[in-house]
Amino acid sequence: MWTNKRVVILGLARQGVALASYLATRGARVTASDMKPAKALSAEVAALAGLPITYALGGHPFDLLDGAALLCLSGGVPIDLPIVLEARRRGLPLSNDAQIFFEVCPAPIIGITGSAGKTTTTTLVGEMLKEDASRKRTGQSPSSAFQPAGSVWVGGNIGHPLIADADSIQPGDKVVMELSSFQLELVTRSPHIACITNITPNHLDRHGTMDAYIGAKRHILDHQSPGDWRVLGADDEVVAGLAAQLVTPARTVWFSVKKEPRGDGAWLDGSGNLRVRIGAVGVNERVCHVNDLLLMGEHNVLNVLAASAMSVLAGASMASVHAVATTFRGVEHRLQLVRELNGVRFYEDSIATAPERLMAALRCFTRPVVLLCGGRDKHLPWAEAVQLMSRTCRHVVLFGEMAGLVKAEIDHQQVSSSALGTTRSLCVTVCDTLEQAVAVAADKAQPGDVVLLSPGGTSYDAFKDFAERGDLFTRLVNEM
């Protein structure tokens, strides 16, 4: 299929590296191009050592397209780059690691996207299916129609690109794939089970408009077949509106914390029980009580409901679903308690890279919060987040590239409140670095407070990724 076919890959982040390796080992003539110079990409080039790959580093010249059969974009590469527009003009097909994985994966795929919650939900589904596989091997769980014995693969936008595992995946395996809007922009296939957790403003610096962002997300559903399932957040107005426009024949499962869905669904009942009902697989059972969950916040109840529905559709027993729902403590860098010091609890939520995620974190606490907010803005609205800060935060410490932008919104709202005679002064400190911000937050916090790193912006102004930012916060807190 790929032998002697010339493929150009733009971007040498992890998706680009994985795809370059996959294609080169199949005989494709791969050219990898990145805007960064060779010196900044030594690790990536080393990872591909020994493979017949040509490099064009430090830019994307148009002559890369000469003789190419395919142009592949890594997740961080915008589709409006001049070279991409030129490729479209020439009629050159576009693809990415997710699309190619869909084309070659022999096992049914469970795909999950959303503006928030997709990483936690993906991880939950993976853990529920792994638990179920373990129980089936030991005879603790019955077999089901969707269940040849096999491995569970989790990846995509979370962890590592699944294209790297394509050769090892067998038809009887289960694949759980997180998909970003960047990946979905180009896909022309949809998963067997597709989930949209929610859609709120995000990545508008990349997509330009909310309509374009929604359009990218809906690709996860657009190509489903009659035997497929879509699992959708009923409490999200955008998702509900999107579902009303869909013409695909897939069957729908709704999940909600507000009401019991008609037909198939997962919901929080009036007694605080999480329940799942899916007629096609003969399930109408209680998962657990909301107080049994270790995860904090209403948004995590939704994540557990969505994961429970998908896991049941994929053949997991309710015993397996219950076991993970009641023991799962969360993914790394998502609302993790770092330590308690002098009566102050320090939480790391570096994965919160949008105002909506910051707000979800703030809603988890009844204690006063000293908030660390900052990073690089995604061209998203901040008014609602600042309003919530004013109600929940003792002090806000701003840092990084977008500190001035958030401070301006805080000042604007305080001036407006003063004019209406409803002033509640929000104490704010602006810092240049995260190190300075942590020191200020520790100084301002009082016994009984929470110090929360929930930045609301990306990490790319000062860090490689949100994990590096979260690791630094954790180290600084543990060194106190």
RODO-2510 file (C-alpha; in nm, 4 decimals, decimal comma):
residues 480
     n   res          X          Y          Z
     1     m     0,0000     0,0000     0,0000
     2     w     0,2741     0,2445     0,0941
     3     t     0,5711     0,1034    -0,0962
     4     n     0,7568     0,3756    -0,2835
     5     k     0,4773     0,6258    -0,2197
     6     r     0,6143     0,9716    -0,1326
     7     v     0,4586     1,1128     0,1856
     8     v     0,5326     1,4503     0,3446
     9     i     0,4725     1,4851     0,7197
    10     l     0,4447     1,8322     0,8716
    11     g     0,5389     1,8525     1,2387
    12     l     0,7765     1,6300     1,4344
    13     a     0,5916     1,6172     1,7643
    14     r     0,4939     1,2733     1,8973
    15     q     0,2203     1,2175     1,6369
    16     g     0,4522     1,3101     1,3511
    17     v     0,7331     1,0891     1,4828
    18     a     0,5012     0,7895     1,5273
    19     l     0,3509     0,8312     1,1809
    20     a     0,6900     0,8789     1,0145
    21     s     0,8132     0,5553     1,1717
    22     y     0,4997     0,3652     1,0713
    23     l     0,5090     0,4770     0,7077
    24     a     0,8848     0,4480     0,6617
    25     t     0,8856     0,0875     0,7841
    26     r     0,6242     0,0121     0,5184
    27     g     0,8346     0,1330     0,2315
    28     a     0,7017     0,4875     0,1972
    29     r     0,9484     0,7583     0,0943
    30     v     0,8946     0,9876     0,3926
    31     t     0,9967     1,3514     0,4170
    32     a     0,9518     1,5041     0,7641
    33     s     0,9336     1,8812     0,7884
    34     d     0,9173     2,1058     1,0933
    35     m     0,9412     2,4799     1,1511
    36     k     1,1931     2,4204     1,4296
    37     p     1,5632     2,3962     1,3395
    38     a     1,7530     2,0671     1,3593
    39     k     1,9167     2,1610     1,6913
    40     a     1,5761     2,1816     1,8616
    41     l     1,4665     1,8446     1,7221
    42     s     1,7627     1,6239     1,8075
    43     a     1,5563     1,3892     2,0269
    44     e     1,2879     1,3465     1,7613
    45     v     1,5414     1,2781     1,4865
    46     a     1,7245     1,0335     1,7147
    47     a     1,3985     0,8443     1,7707
    48     l     1,3801     0,7863     1,3954
    49     a     1,7453     0,6920     1,3513
    50     g     1,8075     0,4167     1,0991
    51     l     1,4876     0,4775     0,9040
    52     p     1,5026     0,6054     0,5440
    53     i     1,3563     0,9480     0,6201
    54     t     1,4493     1,2792     0,4588
    55     y     1,4299     1,5932     0,6747
    56     a     1,3406     1,9521     0,5865
    57     l     1,3815     2,1443     0,9116
    58     g     1,3474     2,5138     0,9830
    59     g     1,0576     2,5740     0,7427
    60     h     0,8011     2,4302     0,5025
    61     p     0,9093     2,5137     0,1443
    62     f     0,6494     2,4517    -0,1257
    63     d     0,8830     2,2282    -0,3268
    64     l     0,8292     1,9609    -0,0592
    65     l     0,5001     1,8951    -0,2352
    66     d     0,6594     1,8149    -0,5710
    67     g     0,5967     1,4494    -0,6484
    68     a     0,4194     1,3871    -0,3152
    69     a     0,1205     1,1518    -0,3024
    70     l     0,0022     1,2558     0,0453
    71     l     0,0506     1,5381     0,2971
    72     c     0,0095     1,4431     0,6643
    73     l    -0,0325     1,6969     0,9438
    74     s     0,0649     1,6454     1,3055
    75     g    -0,1917     1,7616     1,5607
    76     g    -0,0356     2,1003     1,6276
    77     v    -0,0044     2,1977     1,2604
    78     p    -0,2784     2,4410     1,1450
    79     i    -0,4655     2,3541     0,8258
    80     d    -0,4345     2,7150     0,7073
    81     l    -0,0527     2,7092     0,6788
    82     p     0,0575     2,8348     0,3361
    83     i     0,1990     2,4948     0,2409
    84     v    -0,1293     2,3242     0,3353
    85     l    -0,3291     2,5734     0,1308
    86     e    -0,0912     2,5121    -0,1605
    87     a    -0,1414     2,1374    -0,1229
    88     r    -0,5171     2,1860    -0,1408
    89     r    -0,4759     2,4016    -0,4486
    90     r    -0,2783     2,1211    -0,6143
    91     g    -0,5385     1,8632    -0,5166
    92     l    -0,2979     1,6777    -0,2880
    93     p    -0,4815     1,4593    -0,0326
    94     l    -0,4436     1,5488     0,3368
    95     s    -0,4295     1,3012     0,6237
    96     n    -0,2960     1,2510     0,9761
    97     d    -0,2107     0,9758     1,2230
    98     a    -0,5721     0,9355     1,3392
    99     q    -0,7097     0,8926     0,9865
   100     i    -0,4455     0,6377     0,8911
   101     f    -0,5028     0,4491     1,2164
   102     f    -0,8763     0,4323     1,1401
   103     e    -0,7895     0,2867     0,7983
   104     v    -0,5595     0,0109     0,9273
   105     c    -0,6932    -0,0779     1,2745
   106     p    -0,8435    -0,4301     1,2658
   107     a    -1,0418    -0,3894     1,5909
   108     p    -1,3523    -0,1782     1,6646
   109     i    -1,2606     0,1642     1,8048
   110     i    -1,4177     0,3506     2,0950
   111     g    -1,3487     0,7200     2,0217
   112     i    -1,3916     1,0028     2,2711
   113     t    -1,3769     1,3776     2,2191
   114     g    -1,5031     1,6911     2,3928
   115     s    -1,3878     2,0284     2,5145
   116     a    -1,3401     1,8957     2,8669
   117     g    -1,3430     1,5557     3,0293
   118     k    -1,2202     1,3496     2,7351
   119     t    -0,8932     1,2469     2,9011
   120     t    -1,0609     1,1353     3,2237
   121     t    -1,3394     0,9604     3,0326
   122     t    -1,0947     0,7854     2,7996
   123     t    -0,8868     0,6672     3,0941
   124     l    -1,1965     0,5448     3,2786
   125     v    -1,3153     0,3412     2,9792
   126     g    -0,9698     0,1910     2,9388
   127     e    -0,9537     0,0941     3,3071
   128     m    -1,3069    -0,0506     3,3053
   129     l    -1,2306    -0,2660     3,0021
   130     k    -0,8968    -0,3766     3,1456
   131     e    -1,0677    -0,4698     3,4722
   132     d    -1,3277    -0,6650     3,2791
   133     a    -1,0643    -0,8460     3,0730
   134     s    -0,8876    -0,9453     3,3942
   135     r    -1,2121    -1,0747     3,5451
   136     k    -1,2940    -1,2737     3,2324
   137     r    -0,9532    -1,4389     3,2347
   138     t    -1,0140    -1,5549     3,5912
   139     g    -1,3775    -1,6520     3,5323
   140     q    -1,5227    -1,3715     3,7455
   141     s    -1,7130    -1,2086     3,4590
   142     p    -1,9273    -1,3651     3,1823
   143     s    -1,8399    -1,3286     2,8152
   144     s    -2,0420    -1,1083     2,5804
   145     a    -2,1027    -1,0471     2,2113
   146     f    -1,8421    -0,7668     2,1819
   147     q    -1,5802    -0,9675     2,3576
   148     p    -1,3299    -1,2023     2,2050
   149     a    -1,0470    -1,2389     2,4549
   150     g    -0,7913    -0,9758     2,3802
   151     s    -0,5897    -0,6765     2,4885
   152     v    -0,7126    -0,3254     2,5638
   153     w    -0,5288    -0,0425     2,3871
   154     v    -0,5610     0,3171     2,5111
   155     g    -0,4061     0,6141     2,3334
   156     g    -0,4502     0,8732     2,0622
   157     n    -0,4446     1,2278     2,1909
   158     i    -0,3786     1,0805     2,5360
   159     g    -0,0588     0,8915     2,6094
   160     h     0,0942     0,7915     2,2788
   161     p    -0,0314     0,7787     1,9188
   162     l    -0,2044     0,4468     1,8515
   163     i    -0,0547     0,4263     1,5035
   164     a     0,2584     0,3060     1,6845
   165     d     0,0620     0,0001     1,8045
   166     a    -0,1216    -0,0750     1,4804
   167     d     0,0834    -0,3857     1,3980
   168     s     0,0179    -0,5419     1,7378
   169     i    -0,3594    -0,4864     1,7576
   170     q    -0,5729    -0,7940     1,6860
   171     p    -0,9372    -0,8102     1,5701
   172     g    -1,0556    -0,9316     1,9117
   173     d    -0,8881    -0,6454     2,0986
   174     k    -1,0543    -0,3286     2,2266
   175     v    -0,9227     0,0137     2,1292
   176     v    -1,0020     0,3280     2,3301
   177     m    -0,8945     0,6448     2,1512
   178     e    -0,9001     1,0061     2,2668
   179     l    -0,9451     1,2400     1,9698
   180     s    -0,8731     1,6122     1,9631
   181     s    -1,0455     1,8621     1,7375
   182     f    -0,7119     1,8973     1,5566
   183     q    -0,7108     1,5278     1,4674
   184     l    -1,0801     1,5233     1,3796
   185     e    -1,0469     1,8095     1,1299
   186     l    -0,9217     1,5672     0,8653
   187     v    -1,0850     1,2322     0,9429
   188     t    -1,3309     1,0683     0,7052
   189     r    -1,4097     0,7704     0,9294
   190     s    -1,5826     0,7427     1,2659
   191     p    -1,5426     0,5016     1,5579
   192     h    -1,7784     0,2120     1,6283
   193     i    -1,8627     0,3807     1,9604
   194     a    -1,8221     0,7600     1,9471
   195     c    -1,8603     0,9963     2,2427
   196     i    -1,8805     1,3749     2,2680
   197     t    -1,8618     1,4737     2,6334
   198     n    -1,9408     1,8429     2,5786
   199     i    -1,8577     2,1347     2,3490
   200     t    -1,7641     2,4711     2,4950
   201     p    -1,5392     2,7460     2,3515
   202     n    -1,1863     2,6090     2,3117
   203     h    -0,8970     2,6280     2,0663
   204     l    -1,0449     2,9317     1,8920
   205     d    -0,6866     3,0462     1,8345
   206     r    -0,6600     2,7451     1,6020
   207     h    -1,0096     2,7064     1,4551
   208     g    -1,0972     3,0754     1,4277
   209     t    -1,4711     3,0430     1,4918
   210     m    -1,6936     2,8392     1,7189
   211     d    -1,8727     2,6958     1,4147
   212     a    -1,5436     2,5649     1,2753
   213     y    -1,4570     2,4119     1,6124
   214     i    -1,7979     2,2413     1,6388
   215     g    -1,7617     2,1209     1,2815
   216     a    -1,4332     1,9508     1,3636
   217     k    -1,5821     1,7801     1,6698
   218     r    -1,8846     1,6442     1,4813
   219     h    -1,6578     1,4506     1,2435
   220     i    -1,6363     1,1854     1,5149
   221     l    -2,0042     1,1092     1,4375
   222     d    -2,0411     1,1924     1,0701
   223     h    -1,9334     0,8592     0,9220
   224     q    -2,1008     0,6109     1,1567
   225     s    -2,3003     0,3090     1,0338
   226     p    -2,6274     0,1481     1,1515
   227     g    -2,4428    -0,0898     1,3853
   228     d    -2,2559     0,1942     1,5579
   229     w    -2,3302     0,3887     1,8761
   230     r    -2,2991     0,7531     1,9727
   231     v    -2,2784     0,8468     2,3420
   232     l    -2,3681     1,2122     2,3948
   233     g    -2,3871     1,4609     2,6817
   234     a    -2,7527     1,5542     2,7164
   235     d    -2,6796     1,8422     2,9559
   236     d    -2,4671     2,0272     2,6989
   237     e    -2,6749     2,2549     2,4757
   238     v    -2,4289     2,2464     2,1867
   239     v    -2,4074     1,8671     2,1844
   240     a    -2,7867     1,8356     2,2070
   241     g    -2,8250     2,0806     1,9186
   242     l    -2,5652     1,8958     1,7156
   243     a    -2,7450     1,5647     1,7671
   244     a    -3,0659     1,7147     1,6332
   245     q    -2,8876     1,7929     1,3043
   246     l    -2,7273     1,4498     1,2576
   247     v    -2,8519     1,2218     0,9815
   248     t    -2,6244     0,9228     1,0501
   249     p    -2,7980     0,5915     1,1337
   250     a    -2,6032     0,5230     1,4538
   251     r    -2,7963     0,4514     1,7719
   252     t    -2,7840     0,7109     2,0532
   253     v    -2,7123     0,6794     2,4248
   254     w    -2,7505     0,9984     2,6289
   255     f    -2,5852     1,0669     2,9644
   256     s    -2,7030     1,3291     3,2157
   257     v    -2,6894     1,4394     3,5773
   258     k    -3,0115     1,6413     3,5381
   259     k    -3,2718     1,3977     3,4068
   260     e    -3,3332     1,0385     3,3095
   261     p    -3,2973     1,0054     2,9318
   262     r    -3,5704     0,8436     2,7279
   263     g    -3,4686     0,5057     2,5973
   264     d    -3,1013     0,4140     2,6289
   265     g    -2,8963     0,6255     2,8667
   266     a    -2,6829     0,6751     3,1747
   267     w    -2,8001     0,9158     3,4422
   268     l    -2,7918     1,0307     3,8048
   269     d    -3,1253     0,9457     3,9635
   270     g    -3,3077     1,1365     4,2360
   271     s    -3,1521     0,9242     4,5092
   272     g    -2,7952     0,9956     4,3989
   273     n    -2,7418     0,6663     4,2156
   274     l    -2,5558     0,6424     3,8853
   275     r    -2,7539     0,4150     3,6526
   276     v    -2,7117     0,2673     3,3044
   277     r    -2,9881     0,1357     3,0794
   278     i    -2,9116    -0,0046     2,7327
   279     g    -3,1758    -0,2350     2,5900
   280     a    -2,9645    -0,3822     2,3108
   281     v    -2,7252    -0,5411     2,5604
   282     g    -2,9881    -0,6171     2,8256
   283     v    -2,8542    -0,3806     3,0910
   284     n    -3,0637    -0,1723     3,3317
   285     e    -2,8554    -0,1477     3,6470
   286     r    -2,7117     0,0761     3,9167
   287     v    -2,3400     0,1561     3,8899
   288     c    -2,2893     0,3037     4,2360
   289     h    -2,3954     0,5944     4,4564
   290     v    -2,2458     0,9342     4,3848
   291     n    -2,0893     0,9357     4,7317
   292     d    -1,8923     0,6230     4,6368
   293     l    -1,6927     0,8156     4,3755
   294     l    -1,3440     0,9333     4,4671
   295     l    -1,3434     1,1909     4,1850
   296     m    -1,4552     1,5419     4,2783
   297     g    -1,7141     1,7550     4,1016
   298     e    -2,0305     1,7215     3,8957
   299     h    -1,8241     1,7161     3,5762
   300     n    -1,6614     1,3950     3,6949
   301     v    -2,0009     1,2372     3,7625
   302     l    -2,0746     1,3011     3,3951
   303     n    -1,7395     1,1473     3,2988
   304     v    -1,8179     0,8321     3,4988
   305     l    -2,1655     0,8068     3,3449
   306     a    -2,0280     0,8393     2,9915
   307     a    -1,7514     0,5872     3,0600
   308     s    -1,9951     0,3415     3,2176
   309     a    -2,2251     0,3542     2,9149
   310     m    -1,9398     0,3017     2,6678
   311     s    -1,7870     0,0192     2,8698
   312     v    -2,1209    -0,1627     2,8881
   313     l    -2,1640    -0,1198     2,5112
   314     a    -1,8155    -0,2664     2,4678
   315     g    -1,9100    -0,5754     2,6664
   316     a    -1,7924    -0,4973     3,0193
   317     s    -1,9883    -0,6374     3,3128
   318     m    -2,1468    -0,4024     3,5624
   319     a    -1,9232    -0,5517     3,8326
   320     s    -1,6169    -0,4354     3,6373
   321     v    -1,7683    -0,0917     3,5775
   322     h    -1,8553    -0,0558     3,9472
   323     a    -1,5082    -0,1627     4,0596
   324     v    -1,3337     0,1088     3,8586
   325     a    -1,5957     0,3818     3,9142
   326     t    -1,5561     0,3531     4,2916
   327     t    -1,1747     0,3304     4,3055
   328     f    -1,0505     0,5579     4,0268
   329     r    -0,8610     0,8582     4,1665
   330     g    -0,8156     1,0586     3,8478
   331     v    -0,5589     1,1082     3,5750
   332     e    -0,2223     1,2701     3,6295
   333     h    -0,2272     1,6514     3,6331
   334     r    -0,6065     1,6630     3,6805
   335     l    -0,7101     1,7960     4,0245
   336     q    -0,4500     1,5952     4,2109
   337     l    -0,3837     1,6636     4,5782
   338     v    -0,0088     1,7274     4,6052
   339     r     0,0157     1,7702     4,9804
   340     e    -0,1294     1,9421     5,2856
   341     l     0,1017     2,1851     5,4645
   342     n     0,0136     2,3993     5,7678
   343     g    -0,3575     2,3370     5,7096
   344     v    -0,3420     2,4349     5,3399
   345     r    -0,4178     2,1807     5,0670
   346     f    -0,2249     2,2170     4,7400
   347     y    -0,3937     2,0829     4,4229
   348     e    -0,2391     2,0483     4,0770
   349     d    -0,4726     2,0822     3,7763
   350     s    -0,2276     2,1788     3,5046
   351     i    -0,4298     1,9998     3,2370
   352     a    -0,6952     2,2728     3,2730
   353     t    -0,5978     2,4729     2,9638
   354     a    -0,9258     2,6592     2,9073
   355     p    -1,1450     2,8840     3,1272
   356     e    -1,4204     2,6207     3,1260
   357     r    -1,1860     2,3662     3,2848
   358     l    -1,0684     2,6192     3,5421
   359     m    -1,4334     2,6829     3,6359
   360     a    -1,5008     2,3101     3,6740
   361     a    -1,2093     2,2890     3,9173
   362     l    -1,3223     2,5896     4,1214
   363     r    -1,6708     2,4397     4,1592
   364     c    -1,5214     2,1361     4,3336
   365     f    -1,4237     2,3286     4,6482
   366     t    -1,6200     2,4781     4,9338
   367     r    -1,3006     2,6053     5,1005
   368     p    -1,1573     2,9471     5,0044
   369     v    -0,9245     2,9142     4,7059
   370     v    -0,5939     3,0804     4,6263
   371     l    -0,5885     3,0333     4,2505
   372     l    -0,2859     3,0230     4,0202
   373     c    -0,4026     3,1187     3,6722
   374     g    -0,1900     3,1826     3,3651
   375     g    -0,0103     3,0598     3,0573
   376     r    -0,1020     3,1324     2,6965
   377     d    -0,4568     3,2300     2,5995
   378     k    -0,6543     3,0421     2,3311
   379     h    -0,8632     3,3479     2,2339
   380     l    -1,1423     3,2346     2,4665
   381     p    -1,3908     3,4409     2,6715
   382     w    -1,2907     3,5060     3,0336
   383     a    -1,5886     3,6991     3,1729
   384     e    -1,7717     3,4014     3,3268
   385     a    -1,4528     3,2552     3,4754
   386     v    -1,3665     3,5870     3,6401
   387     q    -1,7172     3,6091     3,7859
   388     l    -1,6686     3,2671     3,9450
   389     m    -1,3245     3,3682     4,0742
   390     s    -1,4863     3,6641     4,2490
   391     r    -1,7250     3,4306     4,4313
   392     t    -1,4834     3,1526     4,5245
   393     c    -1,1283     3,2864     4,5492
   394     r    -0,9535     3,4514     4,8409
   395     h    -0,6692     3,5565     4,6124
   396     v    -0,5813     3,5131     4,2432
   397     v    -0,2167     3,4874     4,1385
   398     l    -0,1679     3,5500     3,7659
   399     f     0,1443     3,4433     3,5776
   400     g     0,2717     3,3989     3,2271
   401     e     0,1814     3,5454     2,8915
   402     m    -0,1899     3,5987     2,9502
   403     a    -0,1659     3,7506     3,2986
   404     g    -0,2370     4,1003     3,1674
   405     l    -0,5408     3,9840     2,9690
   406     v    -0,7049     3,8181     3,2704
   407     k    -0,6121     4,1114     3,4960
   408     a    -0,7821     4,3476     3,2507
   409     e    -1,1046     4,1439     3,2697
   410     i    -1,0891     4,1396     3,6501
   411     d    -1,0372     4,5175     3,6582
   412     h    -1,3224     4,5702     3,4110
   413     q    -1,5658     4,3674     3,6184
   414     q    -1,4630     4,5369     3,9424
   415     v    -1,5134     4,8811     3,7875
   416     s    -1,8560     4,7729     3,6604
   417     s    -1,9511     4,6300     4,0011
   418     s    -1,8401     4,9488     4,1715
   419     a    -2,0614     5,1543     3,9460
   420     l    -2,3561     4,9339     4,0430
   421     g    -2,2682     4,9501     4,4117
   422     t    -2,2041     4,5740     4,4311
   423     t    -1,8274     4,5782     4,4662
   424     r    -1,6519     4,2708     4,5973
   425     s    -1,2811     4,3333     4,5735
   426     l    -1,0831     4,0391     4,4362
   427     c    -0,7227     4,0428     4,5516
   428     v    -0,4831     3,9860     4,2612
   429     t    -0,1061     3,9512     4,2306
   430     v     0,0680     3,9415     3,8922
   431     c     0,3901     3,7410     3,8577
   432     d     0,6245     3,6710     3,5700
   433     t     0,6894     3,3016     3,6368
   434     l     0,5237     3,0000     3,7933
   435     e     0,7993     2,9845     4,0548
   436     q     0,7099     3,3355     4,1703
   437     a     0,3384     3,2543     4,1595
   438     v     0,3762     2,9488     4,3831
   439     a     0,5716     3,1490     4,6392
   440     v     0,3055     3,4235     4,6459
   441     a     0,0201     3,1717     4,6691
   442     a     0,1815     2,9921     4,9624
   443     d     0,2278     3,3259     5,1384
   444     k    -0,1332     3,4373     5,0842
   445     a    -0,2976     3,1068     5,1821
   446     q    -0,4436     3,0630     5,5301
   447     p    -0,5140     2,7398     5,7227
   448     g    -0,8245     2,5816     5,5734
   449     d    -0,7585     2,7237     5,2248
   450     v    -0,6922     2,5449     4,8972
   451     v    -0,4032     2,6504     4,6733
   452     l    -0,5065     2,5478     4,3227
   453     l    -0,2999     2,5489     4,0051
   454     s    -0,5710     2,5504     3,7388
   455     p    -0,4192     2,7761     3,4736
   456     g    -0,6980     2,8144     3,2179
   457     g    -0,4365     2,8619     2,9458
   458     t    -0,1893     2,6464     2,7586
   459     s     0,1644     2,5979     2,8824
   460     y     0,3426     2,6879     2,5590
   461     d     0,4552     3,0325     2,6706
   462     a     0,7072     2,8764     2,9104
   463     f     0,6844     2,4958     2,9067
   464     k     0,6966     2,2033     2,6646
   465     d     0,3483     2,0929     2,7730
   466     f     0,1024     2,0981     3,0631
   467     a     0,2735     1,7959     3,2209
   468     e     0,6035     1,9802     3,2531
   469     r     0,4204     2,2751     3,4105
   470     g     0,2384     2,0474     3,6547
   471     d     0,5571     1,8637     3,7472
   472     l     0,7286     2,1930     3,8314
   473     f     0,4364     2,2999     4,0512
   474     t     0,4447     1,9669     4,2349
   475     r     0,8199     1,9879     4,2886
   476     l     0,7973     2,3447     4,4190
   477     v     0,5185     2,2526     4,6608
   478     n     0,6986     1,9439     4,7871
   479     e     1,0150     2,1460     4,8460
   480     m     0,8361     2,3890     5,0797
***
